[in-house]
Every structure is written in structure tokens, then in C-alpha cells.
Amino acid sequence: MIQRRQLLKTAGPAAAALLGATAWAQSAPVRILVGAPAGGSTDTLARTLATELGRLLGRTVVVENRPGAGGNIAADAVAKAAPDGNTLLMSFTSHAINASLYPSLPFDPIKDFTPLTCVATSPSVLVAHPSLPARDVRELIALAKAQPGKLNFAIGAVGSSLHLAGDAFKMQSGAFIVNIPYRGTAPALQDVLAGQVELMFAAVGNAQAQIRAGKLKALGVTSARRLPAFPDVPAIAEVLPGYESSAWFGLFGPGQMNADLARRISDAARQAIASPDVKRRLESEGAVPVGNSPEEFARFVQSEIPRWAKVVKFAGAKPE
């Protein structure tokens, strides 16, 4: 230890950086905290990334689930962790939504995190029970305006990206459709399949089998353009210009991370995302791999907070 300290004093910053990198490479496993239960989309994407990221970093990377409070429990733990690269966060759209959904947070969603890369986006699809007479988004809007308050949206989780996709749709279209909250996506989807509720915004991966089987009717997708998986389903933006509401999943470190260390982890994560195996597995989950730079991801997160704040205000949404 004495020799190492002496070397740091005499050999300059280059040697210090080298020794720091060596020490980091030999330390305990890297933990990726996930603010969602095991088996969900965020957890699956984190585990898909972890193995290849660990191989590229020469480290063991483990995923640790800390669900609750819309992802805030995991985010708070990372915000308060040492910025040494050993504790990371796989977050999702709620990171931006929660900034306005929760009246007070124990952390700053911008200052207390180091954005590393956006891992993937996941557009959703507006589905309806086959009995709904509307055949597309334009007919749905006309039907909802003709019968305000008669149609219902099933909501899997209040304040989620899928909930606010519906409220953004209502805000932009002027249609009055009532939200019916459920405790989870699965029971919400089951009631749409059973015809108890007419409509729902669902993740593509959750709904594509039922759409192909004719058990659900796809009215529109939330991406800016049509999806290759559903080329005949229009983008909602074709009727409501500018409408887009894809969920996103991103990798963060604690705030104030060393720039070289953050870049090293980001570069490895981006390389992992671009690898054929990880790319294939992400796409099989209905996700679109991204892997952008820390600077691009930081700008994106900063733009998402005011965008979702408008929708939260319109919806009057409150945390469960």
C-alpha cells in the first residue's frame, strides 16, 4: 500500500489512472439495480445486457431487483452509492415521469446520476377487443367523441409509460376515454381479451401473439413510424402528427462518476448492445436496440422530463 501511494505521488496522473483502472478491474462484482420485479421487461433487458457487459469489462456483473415506488427505491440506492462503477442502475421511462408524478423525490433525476447509454426503446400498440366497431385510430377518435366517457382504457400501473401513452393520446386527440386501473399488466390485458374493457396500450411483446391470433385488434403503434413486426398497422402519428410514446430503458451510474470510468463502462455497454446475440435477444422482447453516447442519452433524459410533465399535469395522475 505504501509503495502504491508513493507511485501515485511521483508517477503522475497517467500512472494513477492505470492503477485506478487495475484496482477497479479486480474489485467486487458490478451490480445493476433494477427497480422492477424479476421477469419484467426492465429485468429481462438488464440480464440480457449483464453477461456480455461483464465479458467485455472483465468483471462479474450481477442484476439485483429492488422493485417499488415506480423504480424510485432502486434509483435512490444508486444515487447514494459511491461513484466507483460498482453500482449501476437499469432504469426506464418512469425515471423521467417520476420527476413530476411524485411531489418530492429523495434524489435529483438529473444531477444525482451519470447517464451511460440508452439500451433500448420499446414501442407499444393500441389494442382493442375485436367487438369494438372502430377499425383504426381515426374511427376510434370519432367514436369516442360521439360517445364521450363510454369507452375505457385498461391501465396496468398508474403513472407507467403505458398509462401516460393513453393520456397523451387523449390530450392530443381531444377524446374522452375513461381509465380503469389494474394492479399489473396481466390482469388488465385479460379483461381486454375478455371484452370487459375495450382498449389498452400494451407492450408489443405482450400483445403480438393475441393480435396474430385475432383475439385483439391492433389500431395503431406508438412509434413514429410503422413497425416491421406489424407493417399493416399504422403509426398513431399518421393521424395525430407528432405523437410518439415509446418506453425506453437506460443504464446510469451514480452522479459525479469519473469521466474515464464512465466512458469505459458506456463503451462496453454499447459494444454489448451491438453484439449479434444481445441484439437478437432484445428484438425478441419487442425492443429496439439503441446504444447511444452518454452525451446523447443525457440530452434525451433532460428532454423527457418536461415532455412527460405536461402529460402528468393533463392526466392529474398520482402515485399509487
N, C-alpha and C positions, 0 to 999 in steps of 0.2 A: 504493500500500500504506500509506504514511504517513497519507494522508487517511482511508483506511478505518479504521485503528486509532484515529485521533483521534475519528472519528464514533462508534465503539463506546464510547469513554470518555465522550463528552459527551451522546449522544442517548438513552441509557438502554436497558433490556432489549428494548423493543419494536422499536427500530431494529436492535439486534443480531440479534434473531430473524429480522427481514426480510432483513437482509444474509446471514445464515446460510442461509436458505431459497433465496435467489437463487444463492449460491455452490454449494449442493448441486444445484440445477437445471441448472447449467452445467457440472458436473463430468463425469468419465468414465462409461461405461455402468455400469448396475447389473448385477451378476452374481448369478444364482440358482444356487447349487451344489446338485447332485443326487447323492446317494450311491448311485446305481444306474446301470446301463448305459443307453445310448440305446435307445429303443424300448420300454422297460418302462413300467408304469403310472405310476410316480412321474415319470419323464422326460416322458411324454406330458402329464400334468396340468400340469407346470411350463411346458412350451412352450405349452400351451393358454392358460395364465394370462398368460404373459410379454408377448405382443403387446398385449393390451388394457390390462394394467397399465402398460406403457410409454407408451401413448397417454394414459392418464389422468394419469400423473405428468409428462408432457412430457419423458421420458427414454428412452434406448435401454436395453432390458432384454434381457440375453442369458442363456442357460442353459449351464452348464458341468458336464459329467459327471465326477464323481470317485468311481467305484464302489470297493467293497472294505470288508471288515470290517463287514458288515451296516449300512453307512451311516456308520460312525464316522470314516472318513477325511474325508469332506465336512463332517461335523459339527465335527470338530476344527479344520478350517481356518476355519470360520465363528466358532467360539468364540474363536479367537485373532485374528480380524480386527478392524480398527478399527470402533467402533460408529457409523459415519458414514452408514449407509444404503446404501452402495455394494456390500456383500456380504451376501447373504441365503441362507437355506437352505430348500429344499423337502424336508422330512423326511417320515417315515411312521411307522407303528406301532412299528417297531424302535427309535425314539428312546426310547420308554418301556420296551420289552422289554430293550434292551441294558443298562439300568441294573442289572439283576440277572443277565442272561445272561453278561456279561463281568466277571471278578473285579476288574478295575481299568480305569477309563477315564481318558483324558488330559484330561477335561473333566467338569464337573458338568452333567447334563442339564437342571437347573432354573436354577441361578444363572448359568451362562455363556451363556444365551440369552434373547432377548426375544420372547415369543410374540406374533405379529401376528394371525393368524386361522387357523382350520381351513378348508382349502379344500374338502375333500370327504371323505365316507366311502364305503367300498366293501364291501358285504356279500358274503359268499361263499356257496357252495352245496355241500352234501354230496352227492357224486355216487357212483354205483356202476355197475359193469358190469352190463348187463341180465341176466346169468345169476345174479346174487345173488338168492336166494329172498326176502329181505326186501323188502317193498313200501313201508315207511315207517320212520321213526325208531324207533317203538315196537317193531316187529318186528326191526329191526336190533339193538337193545339186547338183546332176548330171545335172538336167535341168537348174539350174541357171548358172552352169559353162559352159554349152553348149551354152547358150544364155545370156551372161553377160549384165546386165543393162536392160533386158526386163521385168523382174518381179519386182513387187512393194510391199513394206510393208506399210500399213496404220499405222500412228503414232498418237495416241490420244493427246499426250503432249510431246513436245521436252524436253529431259532431264529426263523424267519419267523412272521408273523401267521397264515398258513395252517397251519403246523406246530402252533402253540400253540392254534389253534382246535380241532384234533383232540384235543390233550391236555386242553384244558378240557372237551371233550365226554366224554372218558374219566373225568376226575376227577369230573364231576358225575353221570355215569350209572353209574359203577362197572363199566363194560365193559372187558375186557382185549383190546385190539386192537394188533397189533404195527406199529410204524413202519418203513417201508422208505425210507431216504433216497436221494435222487437229486441230481444236480448240475444243478438247474434244473427249472422247472415243466413245460417242454415234454416232456422225456423221461419225467417222472412221469405226465403226462396220457396219453402214448402207451401206456404199459404198462397203464393202466386201460382205455383203449379196446381194447387187445388182450386183455384178460382175464388178464394176468399178475398184476395186483394188483386186489383187489376194490373198494377205496374210496379216496376222496380229497376233501379240501376244496379247491375251486377257485374262483378269482375268477369272478364271473358272466360277465364279458366273455369269458373264456377258454373257458367251458363251454356257453354258451347255444346255440350252433349245433349242437353234438353232442347236447344234450338234445332240441332240437326235431327233430333227425333220427332220434331213437330210438337213438343209439349210446351214450348214457349215460342212467342213470336218476337223476332228482333225488329225493332222500329228504327234504331239509329245507334251509331257508335260515337263515343265522346272524343275520339282523336280528331285532329284537324283534317285528316283525310281518311278515306276508307281503309279498312284493314285487309291484308291479304287473306286472312282466315275467313272473312265474310265480304267478298268483293261486291255482292249484290245488296249489301246493307249500306244505305247512305250514311255519311257523317252528318251528325246533327247540325254542324256548321253549314251544310248545304242549304238549310232552311233558316238557321239563326247564325248569320255571319259572325265569326269571331268566337263562337262557342267552342271551348275545349276544356276538358276536365279529366286528364289522366292522372292516376295516382303515381307517385314517384317514391323511390327507395334510395337512400343515400348513406354514405359512410362518413362519419365525423370522428374527430378526436376532441379531447378537451381544448379549451381555449389556451392561447399562448404556447402552442407547441413550437419547438424548434423548427425553423423553416426547412432545413435539410432533411430532418427526420420525417416531417410531414410529406415532403416531396417524395421521399423514398417509399413510404407506405402507399401514397397515392399512385405512384408509377407502377408499383407491384399490383395494386388492386386493378388498375386499368388494363394491365397486361393480362391479368387473370380473367377479367370480363371479356376480353377479346379472344381468349383461347377457345378453340372449337368445342370442347366438352362443356365448359361453363356457358358459352353462348347457346348451345343446343338445349341445355337444361333450363336456362332462363326462358327461352322461347317456348319450351314445352309447358311452362307455367302461365303462358299468355302474356309474358313480359317482353319488352323491347330493350335489349342491352344498350347502355349509353357509354359510360366510362369517359366522362369529360374531365377537363383540368380542374384543379382546386379553385382557380380564379373564376372559371365559367360557372362552377357549381355554387360558389359564394354569391355571384351576381344573381343566379337563378333563385336561390333561397331568399335573398333580400327582396326580390320582386314578388315572390309568392305570398309574403306576409300581408302586404296591403291588398293584394288581389282577393285573398280569402276573407280578409276583414270586412270587405263590402258584402260578401255573401252571408257571413255570420250575422252582420247587422240586419240584413234583409230578413234572414230566417228567424232572428230572435232566439237562436239556439243557445242552450245552457248545458254545461257538462252534467253527465249522469251522476 
